[in-house]
């Protein structure tokens, strides 16, 4: 009983940051959300329109992989998910799509916005655990 409680407590601690950041859809990109990007980078209306188009293209590109990975996550066994055939390829596809989005998004930013974007990306990279998920 104690081990189940400890496991539940660890799970709550692990999930809390995701819930605080909006978790769920879009988490593969650090929770890409145009409204948050607008606030964070003080985007102009023109930049918002371009960012919205980029986000739609990203969502379209990753929809199949995201749905498949969500279905695997629902099983609750993270190791089984990682061992699933095609998991590594799916992770790579999502990473490539995110990198492409970031490169395109950066092109619509101004000098100060690019500096802030680079700072945010560096902070995210520093927080990521070694070995992926």
C-alpha beads as a LAMMPS data file, in Angstrom:
LAMMPS data file: protein, C-alpha beads

133 atoms
132 bonds

1 atom types
1 bond types

-500.0 500.0 xlo xhi
-500.0 500.0 ylo yhi
-500.0 500.0 zlo zhi

Masses

1 110.0

Atoms # bond

1 1 1 0.000 0.000 0.000
2 1 1 2.807 2.398 0.888
3 1 1 4.563 1.720 -2.411
4 1 1 1.374 2.532 -4.344
5 1 1 1.012 5.778 -2.436
6 1 1 4.650 6.646 -3.102
7 1 1 4.179 5.883 -6.807
8 1 1 1.057 8.040 -6.931
9 1 1 2.873 10.880 -5.153
10 1 1 5.789 10.686 -7.615
11 1 1 3.369 10.705 -10.536
12 1 1 1.627 13.801 -9.178
13 1 1 4.967 15.572 -8.787
14 1 1 5.955 14.595 -12.339
15 1 1 2.653 15.722 -13.874
16 1 1 2.271 18.998 -11.943
17 1 1 4.590 21.023 -14.223
18 1 1 2.685 19.804 -17.294
19 1 1 -0.632 20.792 -15.769
20 1 1 0.748 24.205 -14.827
21 1 1 1.914 24.742 -18.407
22 1 1 -1.329 23.654 -19.980
23 1 1 -0.354 20.014 -20.657
24 1 1 -2.152 17.949 -23.254
25 1 1 -2.288 18.899 -26.919
26 1 1 0.751 20.607 -28.274
27 1 1 3.082 19.524 -25.524
28 1 1 5.500 18.130 -28.018
29 1 1 6.589 21.670 -28.726
30 1 1 6.775 22.859 -25.184
31 1 1 3.131 23.675 -25.353
32 1 1 3.113 25.825 -28.453
33 1 1 0.249 28.184 -28.008
34 1 1 -0.035 31.285 -30.173
35 1 1 -1.640 33.279 -27.348
36 1 1 1.284 32.515 -25.037
37 1 1 3.805 33.305 -27.776
38 1 1 2.004 36.598 -28.433
39 1 1 2.356 37.593 -24.796
40 1 1 5.860 36.221 -24.309
41 1 1 7.371 37.847 -27.398
42 1 1 5.027 40.864 -27.742
43 1 1 4.017 39.821 -31.237
44 1 1 2.419 42.312 -33.602
45 1 1 -0.889 41.414 -35.272
46 1 1 1.023 40.566 -38.468
47 1 1 3.365 38.278 -36.528
48 1 1 0.374 36.641 -34.794
49 1 1 -1.171 35.809 -38.172
50 1 1 2.096 34.273 -39.391
51 1 1 2.596 32.358 -36.125
52 1 1 -0.957 31.032 -36.362
53 1 1 -0.265 29.749 -39.886
54 1 1 2.969 28.127 -38.706
55 1 1 1.173 26.453 -35.797
56 1 1 -1.556 25.103 -38.091
57 1 1 1.073 23.673 -40.439
58 1 1 2.895 22.090 -37.485
59 1 1 -0.332 20.573 -36.146
60 1 1 -1.157 19.155 -39.575
61 1 1 2.339 17.721 -39.985
62 1 1 2.334 16.030 -36.579
63 1 1 -1.346 15.059 -36.200
64 1 1 -0.873 11.366 -36.992
65 1 1 2.184 10.921 -34.797
66 1 1 0.610 12.905 -31.961
67 1 1 -2.550 10.776 -32.040
68 1 1 -0.528 7.556 -32.107
69 1 1 1.691 8.650 -29.204
70 1 1 -1.322 9.836 -27.186
71 1 1 -2.889 6.393 -27.615
72 1 1 0.340 4.766 -26.389
73 1 1 0.478 7.118 -23.376
74 1 1 -3.057 6.174 -22.391
75 1 1 -1.764 2.666 -21.692
76 1 1 0.146 4.175 -18.786
77 1 1 3.265 2.045 -19.237
78 1 1 5.978 4.504 -20.259
79 1 1 8.553 1.786 -20.878
80 1 1 6.169 -0.112 -23.135
81 1 1 5.521 3.137 -24.969
82 1 1 9.248 3.700 -25.490
83 1 1 9.655 0.102 -26.663
84 1 1 6.753 0.309 -29.145
85 1 1 7.732 -0.219 -32.782
86 1 1 8.146 3.133 -34.468
87 1 1 8.472 5.151 -31.258
88 1 1 11.998 6.407 -32.015
89 1 1 10.998 7.372 -35.560
90 1 1 7.931 9.179 -34.238
91 1 1 10.007 11.093 -31.724
92 1 1 12.395 12.093 -34.508
93 1 1 9.508 13.250 -36.723
94 1 1 8.154 15.395 -33.891
95 1 1 11.605 16.789 -33.139
96 1 1 12.195 17.604 -36.798
97 1 1 8.776 19.287 -37.052
98 1 1 9.456 21.309 -33.888
99 1 1 12.883 22.357 -35.142
100 1 1 11.350 23.418 -38.455
101 1 1 8.646 25.383 -36.636
102 1 1 11.227 27.101 -34.446
103 1 1 13.357 28.073 -37.451
104 1 1 10.349 29.481 -39.309
105 1 1 8.991 31.226 -36.211
106 1 1 12.353 32.833 -35.576
107 1 1 12.260 34.316 -39.094
108 1 1 9.168 36.377 -38.238
109 1 1 10.713 37.852 -35.085
110 1 1 12.605 41.116 -34.706
111 1 1 16.057 41.464 -33.106
112 1 1 14.935 41.770 -29.468
113 1 1 12.335 39.041 -29.945
114 1 1 14.956 36.702 -31.423
115 1 1 17.203 37.325 -28.414
116 1 1 14.376 36.440 -26.040
117 1 1 13.420 33.388 -28.143
118 1 1 17.010 32.112 -28.035
119 1 1 17.079 32.646 -24.270
120 1 1 13.825 30.723 -23.772
121 1 1 15.037 27.868 -25.986
122 1 1 18.339 27.672 -24.091
123 1 1 16.469 27.523 -20.769
124 1 1 14.208 24.738 -22.075
125 1 1 17.191 22.758 -23.323
126 1 1 18.873 23.113 -19.930
127 1 1 15.772 21.717 -18.178
128 1 1 15.417 18.641 -20.401
129 1 1 16.432 15.369 -18.891
130 1 1 19.317 13.434 -20.411
131 1 1 18.155 10.538 -22.541
132 1 1 14.902 12.126 -23.687
133 1 1 11.549 11.555 -22.010

Bonds

1 1 1 2
2 1 2 3
3 1 3 4
4 1 4 5
5 1 5 6
6 1 6 7
7 1 7 8
8 1 8 9
9 1 9 10
10 1 10 11
11 1 11 12
12 1 12 13
13 1 13 14
14 1 14 15
15 1 15 16
16 1 16 17
17 1 17 18
18 1 18 19
19 1 19 20
20 1 20 21
21 1 21 22
22 1 22 23
23 1 23 24
24 1 24 25
25 1 25 26
26 1 26 27
27 1 27 28
28 1 28 29
29 1 29 30
30 1 30 31
31 1 31 32
32 1 32 33
33 1 33 34
34 1 34 35
35 1 35 36
36 1 36 37
37 1 37 38
38 1 38 39
39 1 39 40
40 1 40 41
41 1 41 42
42 1 42 43
43 1 43 44
44 1 44 45
45 1 45 46
46 1 46 47
47 1 47 48
48 1 48 49
49 1 49 50
50 1 50 51
51 1 51 52
52 1 52 53
53 1 53 54
54 1 54 55
55 1 55 56
56 1 56 57
57 1 57 58
58 1 58 59
59 1 59 60
60 1 60 61
61 1 61 62
62 1 62 63
63 1 63 64
64 1 64 65
65 1 65 66
66 1 66 67
67 1 67 68
68 1 68 69
69 1 69 70
70 1 70 71
71 1 71 72
72 1 72 73
73 1 73 74
74 1 74 75
75 1 75 76
76 1 76 77
77 1 77 78
78 1 78 79
79 1 79 80
80 1 80 81
81 1 81 82
82 1 82 83
83 1 83 84
84 1 84 85
85 1 85 86
86 1 86 87
87 1 87 88
88 1 88 89
89 1 89 90
90 1 90 91
91 1 91 92
92 1 92 93
93 1 93 94
94 1 94 95
95 1 95 96
96 1 96 97
97 1 97 98
98 1 98 99
99 1 99 100
100 1 100 101
101 1 101 102
102 1 102 103
103 1 103 104
104 1 104 105
105 1 105 106
106 1 106 107
107 1 107 108
108 1 108 109
109 1 109 110
110 1 110 111
111 1 111 112
112 1 112 113
113 1 113 114
114 1 114 115
115 1 115 116
116 1 116 117
117 1 117 118
118 1 118 119
119 1 119 120
120 1 120 121
121 1 121 122
122 1 122 123
123 1 123 124
124 1 124 125
125 1 125 126
126 1 126 127
127 1 127 128
128 1 128 129
129 1 129 130
130 1 130 131
131 1 131 132
132 1 132 133
